[in-house]
């Protein structure tokens, strides 16, 4: 493994309600010094949930994406609140955004987005054995749940309104996990 660069100085460049931009002065193991900027990690991370209904449909949500100024189709997700772990946050967000709770929750992977520039991490969880359950959320308008057959994942990925890279990766991971389990069940029986 390479030796991590030495952080010589960290300076706050800008701060808003959501973002904290830092400038980093680094010295690499070969003596080269460089300046980098990053969106600093804040909070306790986030979760993205892949909720699967008994019939094999995934529950997506349609919500407004301010960064694109358009409505997108994506997976339920949200920040991990202080005092919560990823599983507790996932169960809360699932109920707030889809109107479902779940009895089985499984971690698939912790992912990053643009790690060269952001310290942001999101934990992807697979939710199964869903049941109706709603919690009041912080969304400014009701989110529209959309059921989509996992067997038609390629069609979903081609839809213009389904464009979030994290959600696409999460669905492919979930499909692989479900296929592996189905193969294990078939070979065990």
N, C-alpha and C positions, 0 to 999 in steps of 0.2 A: 504494500500500500504506500502511496506517496505520502510525504509529510505535509500536513495541512499548513497553509500560510499563517504567518504570525499576524495577528491584528494589532496594528500600531495605534490606531485611533478610530473611534466611532463618533460621528457627529449627526445630530438630528437635522435634516435638511427641510422637512416639512411634516406637519401633523394635521390630521383632520379627525373627524369623529370616527371614521373607519380605517384610515391609513396612517402609517408612520413610516416616512421615508428616511433612511439612514445612508450616510456616506461612510464608506470603509476605506481606511488606508491600510494596505496589506504589504507584507514582505514575504515573498515566496522562498522556498528552501535554496534556490539558486541565487538569492540576493536581489532579484528583480522586485521593484516596488511598483504597485499599481493602486489606483483609486477605483472603487466599485460603488454602485448605489444599489440599494435593495429596499423592498417593502418588508419591514421587520415583522417577525412573527408576533402576533398579539393574541391574547386569550388562551384558550385551552384546546384549540383545534376545532374541527368540524366533522360532521358525519354525513354520509350519503347512503340512502337506504334503497335496496332493490327488493320491493315487496312482491311476493309471488302468491297469487290466488290458487286455490286447489285445482282449478281447471287449467293451470299453466300460464295464465295471463300475468303480465307485470302491470302494476299500478303506477302510471306516470302522472305528472301534474303539468298543467299548462299555467304558466305564470309570466308576469311582466319582467323582462330583463332590462334594467336601466342602462347597463353598459352597451347594449345593442339598440335600445329604444324600440323593442318589439316583444311580442309574446313568443315564448319558446315552450317546447315540450321537453320535459326533463324528469329526473328522479327527485323524490323528496329529499331535502337536505337542510342542514342548519348548524349553527354554532353549538359547541359543548359549553353549557353554562357552568359557572363556578360551582364546585361541589358535585358535579355529575361526572360519570364515566361515559365512554362512547356508547355503551349499550343503553344506558338510561336516556341519554340525549336522543339516540335513534328511536327509541320507543315513544318519547315525547313528540319528536318531530313527525313521526309517522302518523300519530293520532291527530296532530294539529293540521297537517297538510293533506292527508288522504281520508281521514275518518275511519281508519283501521288501527287496531292494536295487533300484536302478534304474540304467539306463545313460544316461538322458536326464532332466535336471533343468532347469527353466526358471522364472525368477522371474516372478510375475504382478503382485504389488503389495506395498508396505509399508503396513500399516494400523495404526491406533491404536484403542484402546478408551477411550471417555469421556475425550477429550483435555482437557476443562476441569478434570478432577480427577486424571488419571493421566498419567505420562510414559512409559507402556508402548507399545512398538512390536513388531509381529510381521510377519515377511516370509512371504508366501504363495508356495509353489512348486508347480509342476505336475511330477509324477514319472511318467515313462513308460518303456516297455521294462523292465518289472519282472521280477525273477528271484528265486527263493527264496534268502534269506539272513537269518540271525538273529544278533543280538548280544544279550548280556545287558544288560538295562536296570535302572533303579532303581525300577520299579513294585513296590508291595507284593504284588501278585497278578498272575497272567497276564491280559493284556488279550484280549478276545474280538474277533477280526477279523470284520467283517460286509461281505460283497460286496453292492453295490447298483447296479442299472443306472442309468447317468446319464440314460438316456431316461425314467426315472421319477422325475426330480428333484422335480417338484411333489408327488408322493405322499410322498416322503421328508420334504420341508419341512413337510407337514401332520402328521407323526407327533409325538406329544407328547414322546417321548424324544429327538427331534432338535431341540434348541432353542437351540444356541449361535449367536449372531448372526454371529460371525467365520466359523464353518464354513459357514453358509448363504451368506454373501457370497462366500467362497472357491469354493464349488461353482458359483455362478452365473458368476463370472469364468472359471473353468475351462471351463464349458460354452460360454461365448461364444468363448473362444480356440479350442477344438476345432472349433466350428461355422465360425469364420472360416477356419481351416486347411482344413477340408473344402471350403468354397466356393472357396478359392484353388486347391486341387488340381483341383476340377471345372472351373473356368474356364481353368486352364492346360492342361488335357488336351484 
